[in-house]
Amino acid sequence: MNQGYDFSGWQVIAGEAVVTDSGETATTITLGSSDVTCRPVSISRNFSLPFNPIPGSIDEPVISILTVEYDAITTISAVADSGYVFDTWEVNSGTAVIAEPESSR
């Protein structure tokens, strides 16, 4: 499978066949009386992107969570409370690339 995708199953797209266990990457396919075309089916991985602002420094000091697809460009923004100035975005766990860590938008 390509990076960012998970195997979901096998699909018979032409002909007649019985897939013993379509959810397994290695399985047995019993053909009917003609040629068969099968393909693997994959689904995109989704990841959680939680935001945990420092209490008192952001307008909404609650954890919010975005769901994003693997390798997707996602726009995030922050608005500081009165008396505070946005400093930087920081990755606390996992792997992410922040294009402009000092930008609040």
N, C-alpha and C positions, 0 to 999 in steps of 0.2 A: 504494500500500500504506500501511497505517497505520504510524505510527512504532513501532518495535520488532518489525516483521515483515519478512520477505523474501519476494519472489515465488518460488513453487516450481513452478508450472505451471498448465495449464488442465485442467479436468475437464468432460466431457460428462455432464450429470446427467439429461437427458431427450432422447429421439430418437436418431437415428443421424448421426454426423459423424466426419470424419477431421481431426485437428488436425495440420497439417504439422510444426510444431516446438513441442510443448507446453511446452517449457522456456523459451521466449522470450516476453517480454511482448507483442510485436507479432508475429503469426503469421497464417497463412491457415487458415480452417476450411472444409472442403468438406462441404456438407450432403447428407444423403440425400434421401428422398422426403417428409419430414415436418418440422414445426417442431422446432427444437433449442434446448435451454437449456444454456448453458455458464457456468462460473464460474471465477474465478481462485482458485488455492489458495495459501495463504501459510503460512509456518512462523515460529514465534516465534524471535527472536534470543536466543541465549544468550551470556553474557559470563563471562569468568574474573574472579574476585575473589581475587587472591593476597594472602596475609598474610606479611609479612617482618618479624618482630620483631627488635628490637635484641638481638644475642647476649648471653646471660647475664641478661637481664631478664625473660624469660618462660619458663614451665615447659618448653615444647617449642620450642626455638630453631631450628625448621626452617621452610622456606617451605611453607605449606599453601595449597591452592587450592580455592575453592568455585566451582561453576558456577551462575550465577543468570540468570533471564529478565529481559528488559528491563522496567524500571519495577516490578520485584518488591520487596517489602519483605523484607529478609533480616536475621535476627538474628545478631549476632556477639558473641563474648565473649572475654575474656582473663583469665588468672590469673597474677599476677606471682610470680616466684621469691621465696623467703625473702630478706628484706633489701631488696626492691625494692617500689615502689609504682607502680601503673598511673598514667600521666600523661594521655595523650590518644590518640585515633585521628587519623590523618593520611592524606589522599589524596595519593599521590605522583605519580600519572598518571591521566589519564582524568577522567571526571566522575562524582561521587557526592555524595549528600547524607547526612551522618551526623547523625541526629536528636539524639543526645547525645554529642558527641565526648569529653567528659570522663568518661563512664561506661564501666566495663569490661564491662558487660552490655548 
